[in-house]
Amino acid sequence: MSTTATPTVDQVVGMADLKVSASPSDRIITYALGSCLGVVIYDASAGVGGMLHVMMPESEIDPRKAEANPYMFVDTGIPQLFRQCYALGAKKERIEVRVAGGAYQGGDENSDRFQIGKRNFIALRKLLWKNGVMIKASDVGGIQRSRTMALAMGTGDVTVKCNGVETAL
């Protein structure tokens, strides 16, 4: 009896986008994380996970945009990510969080006038901390680094690729 591997199905997360899955054959992936954050949550017991590609820290800067697309902002996108994973069977106490992105835009931290990447990460940490959730691993910061982040649903493995080098997160 021959067995054939189930082909991997890529679920691509665009900017200000979110994808969740409970299918072990899925790979959730996002590209070009600069100052944006890629946030992955995964519940190994339920086999449920998701990814959010968030652009800005707080929705108060543009409530209309936040209403039209809550995935654009940390404070409105993160609750959506958790709710959608809960709907598929994830439990808060089992969820692991991994984060990538948040690069500086400019020569260094001091020349990054708006510090969007840094502010995104601070907003995320505050929101998670307030809700009793800790970040398991992160690859954030750096100067104008573009990262690709992927979650393999079958294993929960998260990888980050930057400058042609892929590492486990």
Phi and psi in degrees as a GROMACS rama.xvg file:
@    title "Ramachandran Plot"
@    xaxis  label "Phi"
@    yaxis  label "Psi"
@TYPE xy
-93.2084  145.413  SER-2
-114.222  142.022  THR-3
-117.699  137.802  THR-4
-71.003  142.498  ALA-5
-72.3243  127.947  THR-6
-66.2934  145.269  PRO-7
-73.2157  135.923  THR-8
-111.524  117.934  VAL-9
-81.6441  127.318  ASP-10
-106.686  106.888  GLN-11
-88.874  128.085  VAL-12
-99.3131  115.998  VAL-13
-81.3239  -178.323  GLY-14
-64.599  140.39  MET-15
53.7075  48.6042  ALA-16
-138.576  163.609  ASP-17
-146.544  141.822  LEU-18
-137.621  141.799  LYS-19
-129.465  158.627  VAL-20
-157.126  155.635  SER-21
-127.926  14.5692  ALA-22
-97.4892  119.338  SER-23
-62.8697  -18.2137  PRO-24
-85.887  -6.16584  SER-25
-81.3942  148.317  ASP-26
-125.675  122.147  ARG-27
-97.7092  127.812  ILE-28
-140.559  144.616  ILE-29
-134.819  150.264  THR-30
-116.734  160.377  TYR-31
58.0365  47.2801  ALA-32
-77.9676  109.949  LEU-33
-104.28  -104.063  GLY-34
-76.9755  -16.5271  SER-35
-66.614  161.043  CYS-36
-112.726  140.519  LEU-37
-102.06  121.499  GLY-38
-117.225  121.622  VAL-39
-111.55  133.479  VAL-40
-122.685  146.15  ILE-41
-150.328  132.279  TYR-42
-112.977  104.45  ASP-43
-63.9839  -36.921  ALA-44
-64.1421  -39.8488  SER-45
-88.3397  -17.0486  ALA-46
67.8991  33.5154  GLY-47
-118.382  137.504  VAL-48
-155.393  172.021  GLY-49
-163.685  167.247  GLY-50
-140.402  139.97  MET-51
-122.625  133.667  LEU-52
-109.632  99.6038  HIS-53
-104.48  142.356  VAL-54
-101.588  -36.9132  MET-55
-133.689  154.386  MET-56
-73.2727  -48.2568  PRO-57
-130.178  133.145  GLU-58
-71.714  -15.8784  SER-59
-61.4316  -19.8958  GLU-60
-70.1473  -24.6923  ILE-61
-157.281  80.0134  ASP-62
-57.0078  -33.0152  PRO-63
-65.6408  -44.3541  ARG-64
-63.2651  -39.3254  LYS-65
-64.4103  -36.9987  ALA-66
-69.3024  -40.5476  GLU-67
-70.9926  -36.9078  ALA-68
-146.744  91.0611  ASN-69
-65.1646  -16.9268  PRO-70
-72.7368  -9.16347  TYR-71
-72.7922  -27.7537  MET-72
-118.996  145.644  PHE-73
-57.6235  -50.4074  VAL-74
-68.7234  -19.226  ASP-75
-107.621  -26.8784  THR-76
-78.3351  -40.4116  GLY-77
-61.4968  -46.6834  ILE-78
-59.0606  -36.0976  PRO-79
-64.4496  -42.4937  GLN-80
-58.7773  -48.4932  LEU-81
-64.9989  -45.9618  PHE-82
-59.1675  -43.8285  ARG-83
-66.8569  -34.9171  GLN-84
-72.577  -37.5768  CYS-85
-59.1143  -40.2169  TYR-86
-61.9355  -24.5943  ALA-87
-94.3663  1.38287  LEU-88
113.036  -0.400264  GLY-89
-68.8228  151.857  ALA-90
-122.674  135.718  LYS-91
-51.8422  -43.9634  LYS-92
-68.4102  -14.584  GLU-93
-104.16  -7.73646  ARG-94
-73.9001  135.536  ILE-95
-109.525  139.349  GLU-96
-115.336  133.448  VAL-97
-131.323  145.165  ARG-98
-136.401  141.449  VAL-99
-140.248  156.786  ALA-100
113.8  -145.533  GLY-101
66.9285  32.5766  GLY-102
-73.0281  156.301  ALA-103
-76.5798  144.776  TYR-104
-108.594  103.096  GLN-105
137.475  -170.837  GLY-106
-67.8936  -37.148  GLY-107
-158.926  -178.382  ASP-108
-57.1772  -39.1169  GLU-109
-71.5336  -25.7761  ASN-110
-92.3963  -2.08913  SER-111
-83.9418  91.8626  ASP-112
-55.2779  -44.7088  ARG-113
-95.9401  -16.7106  PHE-114
49.9856  44.6334  GLN-115
-61.2166  -45.8602  ILE-116
-58.3326  -47.7383  GLY-117
-63.7628  -44.04  LYS-118
-65.8798  -36.4131  ARG-119
-60.5736  -46.6842  ASN-120
-66.9907  -40.4361  PHE-121
-62.8698  -45.424  ILE-122
-61.2114  -41.2736  ALA-123
-63.4717  -48.9089  LEU-124
-59.8153  -42.6283  ARG-125
-62.3389  -46.5859  LYS-126
-63.1459  -45.5071  LEU-127
-65.6196  -44.0195  LEU-128
-59.8431  -44.4381  TRP-129
-58.3988  -27.8955  LYS-130
-102.494  12.0483  ASN-131
70.2694  31.1863  GLY-132
-119.776  133.469  VAL-133
-108.072  153.398  MET-134
-85.856  125.057  ILE-135
-76.9556  -41.0752  LYS-136
-153.254  151.326  ALA-137
-149.64  153.299  SER-138
-136.313  85.5646  ASP-139
-127.073  160.836  VAL-140
88.4315  -160.274  GLY-141
89.3448  166.38  GLY-142
-95.4949  118.701  ILE-143
40.8189  45.7258  GLN-144
-92.5398  131.351  ARG-145
-103.339  126.982  SER-146
-119.704  149.192  ARG-147
-111.885  131.537  THR-148
-122.071  137.923  MET-149
-138.963  144.332  ALA-150
-119.392  120.158  LEU-151
-88.8553  110.365  ALA-152
-62.5806  -33.5947  MET-153
-66.6358  -27.1191  GLY-154
-120.202  -21.8276  THR-155
83.122  3.6032  GLY-156
-67.3964  135.067  ASP-157
-117.292  131.025  VAL-158
-122.922  151.769  THR-159
-128.502  128.762  VAL-160
-113.522  128.475  LYS-161
-143.827  129.337  CYS-162
53.1279  39.3952  ASN-163
80.6533  -1.8937  GLY-164
-108.864  124.211  VAL-165
-103.373  131.692  GLU-166
-130.073  153.794  THR-167
-78.91  143.804  ALA-168
